[in-house]
Amino acid sequence: MTNALVPGTTRIGLLARIEAKPDHVRDVEELLTGALVLAREEAGTTLWFALRLGPTTFGIFDAFGTEEDRTAHLQGRIASALMEHAPKLLAEAPEILPVEVLAAKLP
């Protein structure tokens, strides 16, 4: 769908909520900040943010131009690394929601 308020390269996204085990907060932070290099390698991932939402709660927001780009990201190296380390580092499975970007201010 075309929307004049959103560039075509950022029209759909993912919003993930990640809850770290209290003794692994620093490990989750390092995993997420280290994933930036992987996000930069994904041509279809046009925006990628790692977020701290609370003392043990983190998030990721990323945006894509196409459903194919979003699917490729979900099957990519960041998701694989997160799921590989989830049993040790996370208090629960990550909550990953597909989203539609309604409006955006970009540089």
HULIN-V858578 format. One record per residue. RES is the residue in one small letter. PHI is phi in whole degrees, 0 to 359 (999 if undefined). PSI is psi as a letter, one per 20 degrees, with the letter a starting at -180 (none if undefined). OMEGA is omega in whole degrees, 0 to 359 (* if undefined). Layout:
RES,PHI,PSI,OMEGA / RES,PHI,PSI,OMEGA
//
This chain:
m,999,p,178 / t,270,p,180 / n,217,p,182 / a,295,i,181 / l,271,i,184 / v,225,p,174 / p,300,q,181 / g,302,h,182 / t,277,i,183 / t,225,k,188 / r,281,h,177 / i,230,q,183 / g,205,a,175 / l,225,q,174 / l,234,o,182 / a,244,p,174 / r,246,p,187 / i,233,p,181 / e,252,o,181 / a,278,q,168 / k,294,q,184 / p,307,h,181 / d,275,j,180 / h,234,j,181 / v,303,g,181 / r,297,h,179 / d,296,g,179 / v,293,g,177 / e,302,g,179 / e,293,h,177 / l,299,g,182 / l,290,g,180 / t,292,h,177 / g,291,h,180 / a,286,i,179 / l,304,g,180 / v,298,h,178 / l,290,g,178 / a,298,h,179 / r,295,h,179 / e,279,i,182 / e,271,o,182 / a,300,h,182 / g,279,i,177 / t,268,o,187 / t,271,h,174 / l,224,q,178 / w,210,p,179 / f,230,p,168 / a,258,p,189 / l,232,q,167 / r,254,p,182 / l,255,i,181 / g,185,a,184 / p,304,h,180 / t,237,j,185 / t,249,p,180 / f,234,r,177 / g,211,r,172 / i,226,p,169 / f,237,p,175 / d,219,q,183 / a,227,q,186 / f,215,r,177 / g,271,h,184 / t,224,r,176 / e,297,h,178 / e,297,h,178 / d,294,g,179 / r,295,g,178 / t,297,g,179 / a,300,g,179 / h,296,g,180 / l,296,h,179 / q,259,j,187 / g,267,a,188 / r,290,h,180 / i,293,g,179 / a,299,g,179 / s,298,g,180 / a,295,g,180 / l,298,g,182 / m,290,h,178 / e,297,g,184 / h,266,i,184 / a,305,g,183 / p,301,h,182 / k,278,g,191 / l,263,h,190 / l,255,q,179 / a,283,h,180 / e,203,r,178 / a,297,q,178 / p,299,q,174 / e,265,o,184 / i,239,o,183 / l,245,p,171 / p,286,p,181 / v,228,q,172 / e,249,p,180 / v,278,p,182 / l,271,h,180 / a,203,q,182 / a,210,q,170 / k,245,o,182 / l,237,q,179 / p,296,none,*
//
